């Protein structure tokens, strides 16, 4: 599945394998892979992301911006420090069905999934946007191009 492939790629991007989250947590790459996979092909999530196709990153950033997290999201893309977001902010920004699907795939509660996304997403977006702007192309190609 795309989510599993993205999880592996994002796990490498974040500097760890999917299964090595501390304290019984699901690896950040896997949960972000599930999130981006849900946005790419998960029905309502993909529509909410503006039909993001193979690169749901732009749609996700648009969702965060429309949810009042524009400053935080832009800080992850820009070259300065990454601003933090809370799990509650992530839960509010994402479509309910998308968060439910991600939580189910990760085997955690929606609250735990949102908290983990809030911890991992700023770092992932920062690494995927080294030039300070959202790259084009498929998400897999973007991850592979970064060689992280």
MDTraj code that builds the backbone (N, CA, C; nanometers):
import mdtraj as md
import numpy as np

residues = "UNK UNK UNK UNK UNK UNK UNK UNK UNK UNK UNK UNK UNK UNK UNK UNK UNK UNK UNK UNK UNK UNK UNK UNK UNK UNK UNK UNK UNK UNK UNK UNK UNK UNK UNK UNK UNK UNK UNK UNK UNK UNK UNK UNK UNK UNK UNK UNK UNK UNK UNK UNK UNK UNK UNK UNK UNK UNK UNK UNK UNK UNK UNK UNK UNK UNK UNK UNK UNK UNK UNK UNK UNK UNK UNK UNK UNK UNK UNK UNK UNK UNK UNK UNK UNK UNK UNK UNK UNK UNK UNK UNK UNK UNK UNK UNK UNK UNK UNK UNK UNK UNK UNK UNK UNK UNK UNK UNK UNK UNK UNK UNK UNK UNK UNK UNK UNK UNK UNK UNK UNK UNK UNK UNK UNK UNK UNK UNK UNK UNK UNK UNK UNK UNK UNK UNK UNK UNK UNK UNK UNK UNK UNK UNK UNK UNK UNK UNK".split()
xyz = np.array([
    [0.0828, -0.1196, 0.0000],
    [0.0000, 0.0000, 0.0000],
    [0.0867, 0.1253, 0.0000],
    [0.0302, 0.2319, -0.0518],
    [0.1047, 0.3574, -0.0579],
    [0.1412, 0.4064, 0.0807],
    [0.0509, 0.3931, 0.1778],
    [0.0794, 0.4389, 0.3131],
    [0.1996, 0.3685, 0.3726],
    [0.2122, 0.2365, 0.3490],
    [0.3260, 0.1627, 0.4017],
    [0.4553, 0.2060, 0.3344],
    [0.4513, 0.2240, 0.2019],
    [0.5692, 0.2703, 0.1299],
    [0.6096, 0.4100, 0.1769],
    [0.5116, 0.4981, 0.1911],
    [0.5400, 0.6328, 0.2393],
    [0.5931, 0.6283, 0.3816],
    [0.5396, 0.5369, 0.4625],
    [0.5874, 0.5228, 0.5997],
    [0.7340, 0.4860, 0.6033],
    [0.7751, 0.3937, 0.5168],
    [0.9158, 0.3554, 0.5112],
    [1.0025, 0.4727, 0.4674],
    [0.9580, 0.5428, 0.3628],
    [1.0345, 0.6574, 0.3136],
    [1.0422, 0.7676, 0.4186],
    [0.9281, 0.7971, 0.4830],
    [0.9273, 0.9019, 0.5844],
    [1.0046, 0.8591, 0.7085],
    [1.0026, 0.7301, 0.7407],
    [1.0811, 0.6809, 0.8533],
    [1.2288, 0.7080, 0.8312],
    [1.2763, 0.6818, 0.7089],
    [1.4154, 0.7126, 0.6761],
    [1.4423, 0.8621, 0.6800],
    [1.3468, 0.9389, 0.6312],
    [1.3593, 1.0845, 0.6302],
    [1.3738, 1.1386, 0.7719],
    [1.2984, 1.0789, 0.8655],
    [1.2986, 1.1261, 1.0039],
    [1.4096, 1.0628, 1.0872],
    [1.4904, 0.9789, 1.0251],
    [1.6061, 0.9255, 1.0956],
    [1.5783, 0.8040, 1.1807],
    [1.4767, 0.7261, 1.1468],
    [1.4491, 0.6048, 1.2228],
    [1.3554, 0.5161, 1.1461],
    [1.3532, 0.3907, 1.1847],
    [1.2595, 0.3001, 1.1179],
    [1.1231, 0.3152, 1.1795],
    [1.0223, 0.2729, 1.1068],
    [0.8853, 0.2895, 1.1512],
    [0.8562, 0.2241, 1.2843],
    [0.9183, 0.1110, 1.3169],
    [0.8837, 0.0375, 1.4367],
    [0.9616, 0.0765, 1.5597],
    [1.0441, 0.1763, 1.5553],
    [1.1311, 0.2061, 1.6669],
    [1.0924, 0.3308, 1.7428],
    [0.9636, 0.3616, 1.7450],
    [0.9181, 0.4728, 1.8274],
    [0.9317, 0.4349, 1.9733],
    [0.9790, 0.5224, 2.0580],
    [1.0009, 0.4906, 2.1983],
    [0.8699, 0.4797, 2.2737],
    [0.8704, 0.4053, 2.3812],
    [0.7562, 0.3969, 2.4695],
    [0.6330, 0.3349, 2.4053],
    [0.6521, 0.2432, 2.3106],
    [0.5396, 0.1759, 2.2493],
    [0.4687, 0.2584, 2.1440],
    [0.5221, 0.3726, 2.1090],
    [0.4578, 0.4562, 2.0083],
    [0.4861, 0.4007, 1.8697],
    [0.3951, 0.4285, 1.7812],
    [0.4149, 0.3939, 1.6408],
    [0.5183, 0.4904, 1.5847],
    [0.6057, 0.4418, 1.4956],
    [0.7078, 0.5290, 1.4377],
    [0.6471, 0.6448, 1.3618],
    [0.7090, 0.7617, 1.3695],
    [0.6574, 0.8814, 1.3054],
    [0.6421, 0.8664, 1.1556],
    [0.7349, 0.7936, 1.0932],
    [0.7241, 0.7725, 0.9498],
    [0.5991, 0.6961, 0.9129],
    [0.5636, 0.5957, 0.9936],
    [0.4442, 0.5175, 0.9639],
    [0.3183, 0.6001, 0.9804],
    [0.3098, 0.6781, 1.0856],
    [0.1873, 0.7553, 1.1068],
    [0.1749, 0.8665, 1.0033],
    [0.2862, 0.9293, 0.9676],
    [0.2813, 1.0315, 0.8626],
    [0.2549, 0.9676, 0.7269],
    [0.3105, 0.8495, 0.7051],
    [0.2820, 0.7774, 0.5817],
    [0.1340, 0.7449, 0.5698],
    [0.0744, 0.7025, 0.6816],
    [-0.0699, 0.6751, 0.6828],
    [-0.1491, 0.8017, 0.6544],
    [-0.1075, 0.9121, 0.7161],
    [-0.1767, 1.0395, 0.6945],
    [-0.1694, 1.0803, 0.5481],
    [-0.0501, 1.0814, 0.4929],
    [-0.0345, 1.1259, 0.3539],
    [-0.0983, 1.0270, 0.2576],
    [-0.0936, 0.8978, 0.2904],
    [-0.1611, 0.7983, 0.2087],
    [-0.3118, 0.8202, 0.2093],
    [-0.3671, 0.8514, 0.3267],
    [-0.5107, 0.8786, 0.3366],
    [-0.5479, 1.0024, 0.2567],
    [-0.4621, 1.1021, 0.2582],
    [-0.4899, 1.2242, 0.1823],
    [-0.4784, 1.2000, 0.0324],
    [-0.3908, 1.1080, -0.0082],
    [-0.3738, 1.0801, -0.1505],
    [-0.4899, 1.0009, -0.2072],
    [-0.5371, 0.9008, -0.1328],
    [-0.6367, 0.8139, -0.1910],
    [-0.7517, 0.7798, -0.1002],
    [-0.7686, 0.8539, 0.0064],
    [-0.8665, 0.8176, 0.1066],
    [-0.9998, 0.8864, 0.0927],
    [-1.0539, 0.8968, -0.0239],
    [-1.1883, 0.9512, -0.0424],
    [-1.1987, 1.0947, 0.0018],
    [-1.2679, 1.1187, 0.1120],
    [-1.2924, 1.2549, 0.1594],
    [-1.1656, 1.3300, 0.1902],
    [-1.0639, 1.2590, 0.2390],
    [-0.9378, 1.3256, 0.2708],
    [-0.8719, 1.3828, 0.1471],
    [-0.8741, 1.3059, 0.0388],
    [-0.8123, 1.3546, -0.0845],
    [-0.8890, 1.4741, -0.1389],
    [-1.0220, 1.4686, -0.1269],
    [-1.1004, 1.5820, -0.1738],
    [-1.0741, 1.7040, -0.0875],
    [-1.0610, 1.6824, 0.0426],
    [-1.0337, 1.7946, 0.1330],
    [-0.8966, 1.8540, 0.1054],
    [-0.8066, 1.7716, 0.0541],
    [-0.6728, 1.8204, 0.0223],
    [-0.6670, 1.8816, -0.1165],
    [-0.7816, 1.9067, -0.1740],
    [-0.7830, 1.9706, -0.3049],
    [-0.7497, 1.8755, -0.4170],
    [-0.7774, 1.7460, -0.3992],
    [-0.7435, 1.6507, -0.5046],
    [-0.5953, 1.6496, -0.5289],
    [-0.5183, 1.6346, -0.4238],
    [-0.3738, 1.6535, -0.4281],
    [-0.3003, 1.5505, -0.5121],
    [-0.3667, 1.4431, -0.5541],
    [-0.3025, 1.3451, -0.6407],
    [-0.1862, 1.2770, -0.5734],
    [-0.0703, 1.2728, -0.6415],
    [0.0464, 1.2035, -0.5891],
    [0.1247, 1.2857, -0.4883],
    [0.0927, 1.4106, -0.4697],
    [0.1642, 1.4939, -0.3739],
    [0.0638, 1.5614, -0.2808],
    [0.0282, 1.4932, -0.1713],
    [-0.0688, 1.5499, -0.0784],
    [-0.0103, 1.6576, 0.0127],
    [0.1205, 1.6810, 0.0036],
    [0.1845, 1.7785, 0.0928],
    [0.1250, 1.9172, 0.0744],
    [0.1055, 1.9599, -0.0482],
    [0.0473, 2.0918, -0.0737],
    [-0.0944, 2.1023, -0.0203],
    [-0.1741, 1.9961, -0.0392],
    [-0.3097, 1.9946, 0.0126],
    [-0.3129, 1.9971, 0.1641],
    [-0.2210, 1.9252, 0.2263],
    [-0.2117, 1.9246, 0.3722],
    [-0.1747, 2.0635, 0.4236],
    [-0.0812, 2.1273, 0.3580],
    [-0.0405, 2.2617, 0.3999],
    [-0.1563, 2.3597, 0.3829],
    [-0.2352, 2.3411, 0.2769],
    [-0.3525, 2.4266, 0.2547],
    [-0.4552, 2.4057, 0.3663],
    [-0.4774, 2.2790, 0.4043],
    [-0.5707, 2.2500, 0.5136],
    [-0.5264, 2.3171, 0.6429],
    [-0.3969, 2.3082, 0.6727],
    [-0.3442, 2.3689, 0.7952],
    [-0.3604, 2.5206, 0.7907],
    [-0.3337, 2.5789, 0.6756],
    [-0.3470, 2.7239, 0.6594],
    [-0.4914, 2.7678, 0.6820],
    [-0.5868, 2.6956, 0.6202],
    [-0.7283, 2.7303, 0.6351],
    [-0.7781, 2.7094, 0.7777],
    [-0.7072, 2.6290, 0.8553],
    [-0.7467, 2.6012, 0.9938],
    [-0.6809, 2.6962, 1.0928],
    [-0.6188, 2.8013, 1.0431],
    [-0.5581, 2.9000, 1.1315],
    [-0.4148, 2.8689, 1.1714],
    [-0.3524, 2.7739, 1.1032],
    [-0.2154, 2.7365, 1.1362],
    [-0.1163, 2.7820, 1.0288],
    [-0.1497, 2.8910, 0.9602],
    [-0.0657, 2.9390, 0.8504],
    [0.0755, 2.9734, 0.8978],
    [0.0876, 3.0424, 1.0104],
    [0.2204, 3.0813, 1.0594],
    [0.3050, 2.9594, 1.0923],
    [0.2439, 2.8618, 1.1586],
    [0.3180, 2.7410, 1.1943],
    [0.3605, 2.6645, 1.0688],
    [0.2657, 2.6425, 0.9784],
    [0.2959, 2.5669, 0.8570],
    [0.4038, 2.6363, 0.7745],
    [0.3955, 2.7673, 0.7628],
    [0.4962, 2.8401, 0.6851],
    [0.6330, 2.8326, 0.7526],
    [0.6357, 2.8269, 0.8856],
    [0.7646, 2.8174, 0.9551],
    [0.8347, 2.6857, 0.9232],
    [0.7581, 2.5807, 0.8969],
    [0.8186, 2.4516, 0.8641],
    [0.8782, 2.4534, 0.7245],
    [0.8129, 2.5271, 0.6334],
    [0.8605, 2.5368, 0.4954],
    [0.9770, 2.6340, 0.4872],
    [0.9686, 2.7439, 0.5608],
    [1.0724, 2.8467, 0.5575],
    [1.2024, 2.7998, 0.6208],
    [1.2998, 2.8868, 0.6219],
    [1.4333, 2.8493, 0.6660],
    [1.4608, 2.8786, 0.8132],
    [1.3651, 2.9348, 0.8864],
    [1.3856, 2.9641, 1.0277],
    [1.3484, 2.8464, 1.1161],
    [1.3260, 2.8748, 1.2445],
    [1.2856, 2.7730, 1.3401],
    [1.1448, 2.7245, 1.3098],
    [1.1204, 2.5974, 1.3390],
    [0.9881, 2.5383, 1.3204],
    [0.9014, 2.5678, 1.4422],
    [0.7848, 2.6269, 1.4196],
    [0.6907, 2.6510, 1.5275],
    [0.6147, 2.5226, 1.5576],
    [0.5866, 2.5005, 1.6841],
    [0.5162, 2.3801, 1.7277],
    [0.3655, 2.3947, 1.7066],
    [0.2992, 2.2804, 1.6932],
    [0.1540, 2.2737, 1.6936],
    [0.1146, 2.1665, 1.7949],
    [-0.0075, 2.1751, 1.8418],
    [-0.0558, 2.0755, 1.9375],
    [-0.1369, 1.9688, 1.8651],
    [-0.1540, 1.8577, 1.9334],
    [-0.2386, 1.7527, 1.8791],
    [-0.3807, 1.8019, 1.8566],
    [-0.4298, 1.8855, 1.9478],
    [-0.5654, 1.9396, 1.9339],
    [-0.5772, 2.0248, 1.8078],
    [-0.4734, 2.1028, 1.7765],
    [-0.4752, 2.1842, 1.6545],
    [-0.4759, 2.0953, 1.5303],
    [-0.3970, 1.9889, 1.5332],
    [-0.3934, 1.8955, 1.4204],
    [-0.5293, 1.8281, 1.4042],
    [-0.5876, 1.7840, 1.5155],
    [-0.7181, 1.7177, 1.5105],
    [-0.8245, 1.8097, 1.4522],
    [-0.8166, 1.9377, 1.4842],
    [-0.9130, 2.0338, 1.4318],
    [-0.8900, 2.0607, 1.2827],
    [-0.7650, 2.0570, 1.2397],
    [-0.7311, 2.0890, 1.1009],
    [-0.7637, 1.9753, 1.0044],
    [-0.7518, 1.8511, 1.0497],
    [-0.7719, 1.7373, 0.9611],
    [-0.9185, 1.6961, 0.9555],
    [-0.9617, 1.6459, 0.8393],
    [-1.0972, 1.5905, 0.8333],
    [-1.1093, 1.4736, 0.9314],
    [-1.2240, 1.4619, 0.9980],
    [-1.2442, 1.3568, 1.0982],
    [-1.2210, 1.2178, 1.0424],
    [-1.2679, 1.1922, 0.9195],
    [-1.2504, 1.0587, 0.8624],
    [-1.1038, 1.0277, 0.8349],
    [-1.0264, 1.1284, 0.8001],
    [-0.8839, 1.1080, 0.7753],
    [-0.8124, 1.0728, 0.9047],
    [-0.8376, 1.1476, 1.0109],
    [-0.7730, 1.1195, 1.1391],
    [-0.8159, 0.9829, 1.1913],
    [-0.9427, 0.9479, 1.1742],
    [-0.9912, 0.8171, 1.2192],
    [-0.9203, 0.7042, 1.1450],
    [-0.9022, 0.7213, 1.0144],
    [-0.8350, 0.6192, 0.9335],
    [-0.6887, 0.6049, 0.9750],
    [-0.6206, 0.7158, 0.9966],
    [-0.4800, 0.7133, 1.0377],
    [-0.4663, 0.6449, 1.1741],
    [-0.5539, 0.6811, 1.2677],
    [-0.5493, 0.6220, 1.4017],
    [-0.5736, 0.4715, 1.3960],
    [-0.6712, 0.4316, 1.3153],
    [-0.7020, 0.2888, 1.3018],
    [-0.5825, 0.2130, 1.2448],
    [-0.5207, 0.2672, 1.1402],
    [-0.4053, 0.2009, 1.0785],
    [-0.2875, 0.1923, 1.1744],
    [-0.2724, 0.2936, 1.2603],
    [-0.1618, 0.2956, 1.3555],
    [-0.1931, 0.2164, 1.4819],
    [-0.3194, 0.1836, 1.5020],
    [-0.3580, 0.1094, 1.6208],
    [-0.3558, 0.1938, 1.7474],
    [-0.3840, 0.3227, 1.7321],
    [-0.3854, 0.4145, 1.8462],
    [-0.5148, 0.4950, 1.8435],
    [-0.5401, 0.5679, 1.9521],
    [-0.6577, 0.6545, 1.9552],
    [-0.6367, 0.7729, 1.8608],
    [-0.7467, 0.8393, 1.8254],
    [-0.7351, 0.9580, 1.7408],
    [-0.6532, 1.0658, 1.8102],
    [-0.6698, 1.0785, 1.9405],
    [-0.5929, 1.1785, 2.0157],
    [-0.4429, 1.1476, 2.0100],
    [-0.4082, 1.0200, 2.0281],
    [-0.2665, 0.9812, 2.0220],
    [-0.2110, 1.0031, 1.8816],
    [-0.2903, 0.9717, 1.7793],
    [-0.2457, 0.9932, 1.6414],
    [-0.2216, 1.1413, 1.6150],
    [-0.3150, 1.2260, 1.6587],
    [-0.3003, 1.3704, 1.6386],
    [-0.1770, 1.4233, 1.7125],
    [-0.1539, 1.3752, 1.8345],
    [-0.0366, 1.4183, 1.9103],
    [0.0923, 1.3794, 1.8394],
    [0.0963, 1.2578, 1.7862],
    [0.2177, 1.2130, 1.7181],
    [0.2387, 1.2893, 1.5873],
    [0.1323, 1.3135, 1.5139],
    [0.1436, 1.3930, 1.3909],
    [0.1966, 1.5318, 1.4257],
    [0.1458, 1.5903, 1.5344],
    [0.1914, 1.7243, 1.5755],
    [0.3404, 1.7248, 1.6071],
    [0.3912, 1.6156, 1.6619],
    [0.5354, 1.6078, 1.6937],
    [0.6204, 1.5873, 1.5701],
    [0.5733, 1.5038, 1.4764],
    [0.6555, 1.4610, 1.3627],
    [0.6416, 1.5466, 1.2379],
    [0.5233, 1.6048, 1.2161],
    [0.4972, 1.6766, 1.0918],
    [0.5891, 1.7970, 1.0691],
    [0.6139, 1.8810, 1.1698],
    [0.7034, 1.9958, 1.1438],
    [0.8409, 1.9540, 1.0918],
    [0.8986, 1.8503, 1.1509],
    [1.0307, 1.8032, 1.1082],
    [1.0253, 1.7462, 0.9667],
    [0.9216, 1.6686, 0.9361],
    [0.9095, 1.6090, 0.8033],
    [0.8936, 1.7162, 0.6961],
    [0.8045, 1.8125, 0.7197],
    [0.7830, 1.9197, 0.6214],
    [0.9112, 2.0003, 0.6042],
    [0.9789, 2.0285, 0.7134],
    [1.1048, 2.1036, 0.7078],
    [1.2063, 2.0325, 0.6180],
    [1.2188, 1.9021, 0.6346],
    [1.3161, 1.8266, 0.5556],
    [1.2738, 1.8114, 0.4101],
    [1.1432, 1.8125, 0.3843],
    [1.0942, 1.7981, 0.2467],
    [1.0969, 1.9300, 0.1701],
    [1.1253, 2.0407, 0.2396],
    [1.1243, 2.1730, 0.1757],
    [1.2544, 2.2479, 0.2042],
    [1.3691, 2.1901, 0.1682],
    [1.4965, 2.2530, 0.2037],
    [1.5216, 2.3874, 0.1353],
    [1.4523, 2.4131, 0.0253],
    [1.4724, 2.5384, -0.0463],
    [1.3786, 2.6483, 0.0015],
    [1.2943, 2.6167, 0.1009],
    [1.2042, 2.7171, 0.1541],
    [1.0749, 2.7318, 0.0765],
    [1.0435, 2.6344, -0.0097],
    [0.9166, 2.6356, -0.0824],
    [0.8719, 2.4924, -0.1055],
    [0.7426, 2.4743, -0.1299],
    [0.6896, 2.3414, -0.1552],
    [0.7358, 2.2931, -0.2921],
    [0.8014, 2.1782, -0.2985],
    [0.8459, 2.1245, -0.4268],
    [0.7293, 2.0636, -0.5030],
    [0.7460, 2.0476, -0.6328],
    [0.6440, 1.9827, -0.7147],
    [0.6881, 1.8393, -0.7427],
    [0.5998, 1.7635, -0.8026],
    [0.6283, 1.6234, -0.8307],
    [0.5596, 1.5347, -0.7294],
    [0.5720, 1.4033, -0.7491],
    [0.5092, 1.3105, -0.6557],
    [0.5828, 1.3139, -0.5226],
    [0.5120, 1.2813, -0.4162],
    [0.5719, 1.2829, -0.2830],
    [0.6877, 1.1842, -0.2736],
    [0.6721, 1.0665, -0.3326],
    [0.7807, 0.9686, -0.3293],
    [0.9048, 1.0233, -0.3989],
    [0.8870, 1.0892, -0.5138],
    [1.0008, 1.1473, -0.5853],
    [1.0682, 1.2555, -0.5014],
    [0.9870, 1.3374, -0.4351],
    [1.0417, 1.4449, -0.3517],
    [1.1253, 1.3869, -0.2383],
    [1.0734, 1.2834, -0.1725],
    [1.1460, 1.2202, -0.0622],
    [1.2777, 1.1611, -0.1127],
    [1.2708, 1.0901, -0.2244],
    [1.3913, 1.0271, -0.2800],
    [1.4938, 1.1319, -0.3232],
    [1.4469, 1.2453, -0.3771],
    [1.5385, 1.3510, -0.4219],
    [1.6169, 1.4114, -0.3059],
    [1.5557, 1.4143, -0.1879],
    [1.6232, 1.4746, -0.0727],
    [1.7391, 1.3893, -0.0233],
    [1.7388, 1.2580, -0.0568],
    [1.8466, 1.1653, -0.0211],
    [1.8777, 1.1710, 0.1281],
    [1.7747, 1.1750, 0.2085],
    [1.7933, 1.1800, 0.3532],
    [1.7739, 1.0438, 0.4149],
])
top = md.Topology()
chain = top.add_chain()
for i, resn in enumerate(residues, 1):
    res = top.add_residue(resn, chain, resSeq=i)
    for name in ("N", "CA", "C"):
        top.add_atom(name, md.element.get_by_symbol(name[0]), res)
traj = md.Trajectory(xyz[None], top)
